[in-house]
Amino acid sequence: MANPTRETLFKPNLTKTESKAEAVSRIAMSMIEQETARRDAKTARLREARLAQEAASQPAKTVPGANSAAQAKSASRTKTRRAK
């Protein structure tokens, strides 16, 4: 037999209420851990899909001349007002 310690010799007996509360707490924590794992897996899957979609659409955005049209629009919006 191993050396007895305070924890092994004098285990406190839980009351009926404490044991039920501990069981409920353990079950709730396992449910929360499962939900967290599912959420993390879904987030990773969606992130991968978004990055793949961005990578697929990246060459379409590098069309020559498309950037100059966007710059012309933004330049027309930033005109200053005339002083009266």
RODO-345608 format. One record per atom (N, C-alpha, C): chain; x, y, z; atom name. Coordinates in nm, 4 decimals. Atoms other than C-alpha are relative to their C-alpha. Layout:
# residues N
   kette         c1         c2         c3   atom
       A          X          Y          Z     CA
...
# end
This chain:
# residues 84
   kette         c1         c2         c3   atom
       A     0.0839    -0.1171     0.0000      N
       A     0.0000     0.0000     0.0000     CA
       A     0.0892     0.1244     0.0000      C
       A    -0.0758    -0.1241     0.0086      N
       A     0.1218     0.3512    -0.0795     CA
       A    -0.0062     0.0742     0.1322      C
       A    -0.0014    -0.0803    -0.1216      N
       A     0.2067     0.5991     0.1900     CA
       A    -0.1311     0.0754     0.0137      C
       A     0.1252    -0.0739    -0.0177      N
       A    -0.1151     0.7366     0.3344     CA
       A     0.0254     0.1495     0.0175      C
       A    -0.0087    -0.1447    -0.0124      N
       A    -0.1640     1.1110     0.3001     CA
       A    -0.1311     0.0509     0.0576      C
       A     0.1204    -0.0598    -0.0564      N
       A    -0.4187     1.3469     0.4409     CA
       A    -0.1192    -0.0188    -0.0942      C
       A     0.1084     0.0104     0.0967      N
       A    -0.6205     1.3306     0.1172     CA
       A    -0.0506    -0.1432    -0.0147      C
       A     0.0429     0.1391     0.0172      N
       A    -0.6248     0.9503     0.0981     CA
       A    -0.0602    -0.0581     0.1273      C
       A     0.0533     0.0523    -0.1255      N
       A    -0.6927     0.8825     0.4655     CA
       A    -0.1326     0.0631     0.0398      C
       A     0.1167    -0.0716    -0.0489      N
       A    -0.9504     1.1468     0.5384     CA
       A    -0.0787     0.0620    -0.1147      C
       A     0.0819    -0.0521     0.1088      N
       A    -1.1678     1.1784     0.2289     CA
       A    -0.1324     0.0478     0.0584      C
       A     0.1275    -0.0471    -0.0524      N
       A    -1.4617     1.3971     0.3130     CA
       A    -0.1155    -0.0621    -0.0795      C
       A     0.1179     0.0551     0.0661      N
       A    -1.7918     1.2308     0.2372     CA
       A    -0.0931     0.1150    -0.0359      C
       A     0.0897    -0.1057     0.0446      N
       A    -2.0137     1.4540     0.0324     CA
       A    -0.1418    -0.0317     0.0447      C
       A     0.1402     0.0203    -0.0322      N
       A    -2.3703     1.5069     0.1416     CA
       A    -0.0750    -0.0315    -0.1289      C
       A     0.0811     0.0355     0.1169      N
       A    -2.6484     1.3994    -0.0907     CA
       A    -0.0152     0.1207    -0.0932      C
       A     0.0146    -0.1218     0.0795      N
       A    -2.6992     1.7580    -0.2075     CA
       A     0.1305     0.0358    -0.0696      C
       A    -0.1292    -0.0332     0.0591      N
       A    -2.3288     1.8163    -0.2636     CA
       A     0.0364    -0.0966    -0.1116      C
       A    -0.0327     0.0970     0.1043      N
       A    -2.2888     1.4952    -0.4618     CA
       A    -0.0852     0.0224    -0.1242      C
       A     0.0855    -0.0303     0.1158      N
       A    -2.5853     1.5822    -0.6849     CA
       A     0.0480     0.1267    -0.0694      C
       A    -0.0485    -0.1259     0.0576      N
       A    -2.4543     1.9350    -0.7338     CA
       A     0.1300    -0.0226    -0.0761      C
       A    -0.1265     0.0293     0.0671      N
       A    -2.1109     1.7983    -0.8232     CA
       A    -0.0247    -0.0749    -0.1307      C
       A     0.0331     0.0752     0.1220      N
       A    -2.2641     1.5566    -1.0753     CA
       A    -0.0580     0.0929    -0.1066      C
       A     0.0595    -0.0950     0.0940      N
       A    -2.4713     1.8333    -1.2344     CA
       A     0.1069     0.0923    -0.0565      C
       A    -0.1075    -0.0885     0.0430      N
       A    -2.1670     2.0587    -1.2477     CA
       A     0.0906    -0.0694    -0.1008      C
       A    -0.0855     0.0765     0.0905      N
       A    -1.9562     1.7871    -1.4124     CA
       A    -0.0662    -0.0189    -0.1363      C
       A     0.0731     0.0185     0.1258      N
       A    -2.2258     1.7185    -1.6751     CA
       A    -0.0084     0.1316    -0.0767      C
       A     0.0095    -0.1306     0.0653      N
       A    -2.2721     2.0890    -1.7458     CA
       A     0.1334     0.0403    -0.0613      C
       A    -0.1317    -0.0343     0.0532      N
       A    -1.8983     2.1406    -1.7891     CA
       A     0.0331    -0.0815    -0.1242      C
       A    -0.0271     0.0814     0.1191      N
       A    -1.8768     1.8497    -2.0333     CA
       A    -0.0820     0.0486    -0.1182      C
       A     0.0833    -0.0537     0.1079      N
       A    -2.1657     1.9953    -2.2345     CA
       A     0.0599     0.1289    -0.0552      C
       A    -0.0604    -0.1263     0.0422      N
       A    -1.9977     2.3359    -2.2436     CA
       A     0.1265    -0.0266    -0.0811      C
       A    -0.1209     0.0337     0.0747      N
       A    -1.6695     2.1790    -2.3561     CA
       A    -0.0329    -0.0534    -0.1389      C
       A     0.0415     0.0525     0.1297      N
       A    -1.8490     1.9919    -2.6360     CA
       A    -0.0465     0.1127    -0.0916      C
       A     0.0478    -0.1129     0.0797      N
       A    -2.0228     2.3097    -2.7544     CA
       A     0.1171     0.0871    -0.0463      C
       A    -0.1169    -0.0801     0.0351      N
       A    -1.6927     2.4982    -2.7481     CA
       A     0.0798    -0.0680    -0.1112      C
       A    -0.0735     0.0739     0.1029      N
       A    -1.5231     2.2263    -2.9526     CA
       A    -0.0732     0.0086    -0.1342      C
       A     0.0782    -0.0119     0.1248      N
       A    -1.8076     2.2318    -3.2089     CA
       A     0.0115     0.1400    -0.0589      C
       A    -0.0080    -0.1382     0.0477      N
       A    -1.7957     2.6117    -3.2304     CA
       A     0.1374     0.0285    -0.0600      C
       A    -0.1348    -0.0207     0.0528      N
       A    -1.4180     2.6137    -3.2774     CA
       A     0.0196    -0.0713    -0.1330      C
       A    -0.0115     0.0740     0.1256      N
       A    -1.4420     2.3475    -3.5483     CA
       A    -0.0750     0.0726    -0.1117      C
       A     0.0783    -0.0728     0.1003      N
       A    -1.7121     2.5448    -3.7286     CA
       A     0.0715     0.1282    -0.0416      C
       A    -0.0729    -0.1227     0.0302      N
       A    -1.5108     2.8666    -3.7033     CA
       A     0.1189    -0.0291    -0.0902      C
       A    -0.1153     0.0358     0.0828      N
       A    -1.2032     2.6961    -3.8463     CA
       A    -0.0442    -0.0378    -0.1416      C
       A     0.0506     0.0411     0.1313      N
       A    -1.4079     2.5421    -4.1293     CA
       A    -0.0438     0.1215    -0.0810      C
       A     0.0451    -0.1199     0.0704      N
       A    -1.5683     2.8761    -4.2175     CA
       A     0.1169     0.0900    -0.0380      C
       A    -0.1180    -0.0803     0.0308      N
       A    -1.2322     3.0551    -4.2008     CA
       A     0.0718    -0.0569    -0.1224      C
       A    -0.0641     0.0645     0.1151      N
       A    -1.0820     2.8020    -4.4420     CA
       A    -0.0789     0.0265    -0.1279      C
       A     0.0838    -0.0241     0.1176      N
       A    -1.3772     2.8445    -4.6788     CA
       A     0.0126     0.1455    -0.0457      C
       A    -0.0128    -0.1414     0.0359      N
       A    -1.3489     3.2246    -4.6652     CA
       A     0.1353     0.0275    -0.0648      C
       A    -0.1328    -0.0210     0.0579      N
       A    -0.9752     3.2181    -4.7313     CA
       A     0.0106    -0.0617    -0.1386      C
       A    -0.0018     0.0630     0.1320      N
       A    -1.0253     2.9765    -5.0208     CA
       A    -0.0778     0.0843    -0.1008      C
       A     0.0804    -0.0834     0.0892      N
       A    -1.2951     3.1999    -5.1670     CA
       A     0.0752     0.1286    -0.0347      C
       A    -0.0773    -0.1206     0.0263      N
       A    -1.0761     3.5092    -5.1302     CA
       A     0.1163    -0.0288    -0.0940      C
       A    -0.1117     0.0365     0.0865      N
       A    -0.7855     3.3283    -5.2928     CA
       A    -0.0479    -0.0244    -0.1429      C
       A     0.0543     0.0268     0.1328      N
       A    -1.0068     3.2201    -5.5835     CA
       A    -0.0405     0.1297    -0.0697      C
       A     0.0458    -0.1244     0.0608      N
       A    -1.1418     3.5720    -5.6382     CA
       A     0.1119     0.1032    -0.0124      C
       A    -0.1113    -0.0946     0.0037      N
       A    -0.8039     3.7450    -5.5978     CA
       A     0.0445     0.0332    -0.1428      C
       A    -0.0428    -0.0361     0.1354      N
       A    -0.6956     3.7183    -5.9677     CA
       A    -0.1017     0.0872    -0.0735      C
       A     0.1017    -0.0796     0.0665      N
       A    -1.0274     3.8715    -6.0789     CA
       A     0.0104     0.1468     0.0410      C
       A    -0.0107    -0.1374    -0.0486      N
       A    -0.9582     4.1830    -5.8716     CA
       A     0.1225     0.0721    -0.0560      C
       A    -0.1224    -0.0628     0.0475      N
       A    -0.6189     4.2475    -6.0306     CA
       A    -0.0082     0.0348    -0.1484      C
       A     0.0170    -0.0388     0.1393      N
       A    -0.7627     4.3523    -6.3662     CA
       A     0.0579     0.1396    -0.0177      C
       A    -0.0580    -0.1324     0.0207      N
       A    -0.5619     4.6469    -6.5054     CA
       A    -0.1093     0.1027    -0.0323      C
       A     0.0958    -0.1064     0.0265      N
       A    -0.7561     4.9727    -6.5068     CA
       A    -0.1155     0.0031     0.0980      C
       A     0.1107     0.0035    -0.0954      N
       A    -1.0098     4.8637    -6.2461     CA
       A     0.0311     0.0885     0.1198      C
       A    -0.0400    -0.0799    -0.1142      N
       A    -0.8156     5.0385    -5.9729     CA
       A    -0.0103     0.1495    -0.0316      C
       A     0.0058    -0.1416     0.0352      N
       A    -0.7996     5.3701    -6.1637     CA
       A    -0.1431     0.0516     0.0004      C
       A     0.1404    -0.0414    -0.0040      N
       A    -1.1814     5.3782    -6.1931     CA
       A    -0.0434     0.0255     0.1442      C
       A     0.0334    -0.0182    -0.1407      N
       A    -1.2128     5.3408    -5.8182     CA
       A     0.0661     0.1268     0.0543      C
       A    -0.0689    -0.1206    -0.0451      N
       A    -0.9573     5.6160    -5.7624     CA
       A    -0.0694     0.1240    -0.0547      C
       A     0.0698    -0.1139     0.0584      N
       A    -1.1465     5.8493    -5.9983     CA
       A    -0.1286     0.0289     0.0773      C
       A     0.1214    -0.0189    -0.0782      N
       A    -1.4687     5.7923    -5.8024     CA
       A     0.0321     0.0657     0.1328      C
       A    -0.0327    -0.0554    -0.1309      N
       A    -1.3013     5.8653    -5.4715     CA
       A     0.0519     0.1432    -0.0133      C
       A    -0.0502    -0.1352     0.0203      N
       A    -1.1318     6.1754    -5.6146     CA
       A    -0.1158     0.0969    -0.0222      C
       A     0.1131    -0.0883     0.0249      N
       A    -1.4654     6.3177    -5.7317     CA
       A    -0.0781     0.0269     0.1279      C
       A     0.0713    -0.0180    -0.1269      N
       A    -1.6105     6.2728    -5.3845     CA
       A     0.0737     0.0958     0.0933      C
       A    -0.0772    -0.0781    -0.0943      N
       A    -1.3320     6.4611    -5.2148     CA
       A     0.0233     0.1442    -0.0468      C
       A    -0.0144    -0.1390     0.0453      N
       A    -1.3728     6.7910    -5.4003     CA
       A    -0.0331     0.0940     0.1143      C
       A     0.0239    -0.0980    -0.1056      N
       A    -1.3578     7.0925    -5.1756     CA
       A    -0.1093     0.0966    -0.0444      C
       A     0.1077    -0.0949     0.0304      N
       A    -1.6422     7.3418    -5.1537     CA
       A     0.0610     0.1358    -0.0299      C
       A    -0.0438    -0.1374     0.0305      N
       A    -1.6080     7.6878    -5.2952     CA
       A    -0.0343     0.0932     0.1137      C
       A     0.0265    -0.1024    -0.1019      N
       A    -1.5850     7.9771    -5.0566     CA
       A    -0.0971     0.1012    -0.0578      C
       A     0.1000    -0.0989     0.0477      N
       A    -1.8746     8.2270    -5.0842     CA
       A     0.0483     0.1396     0.0167      C
# end
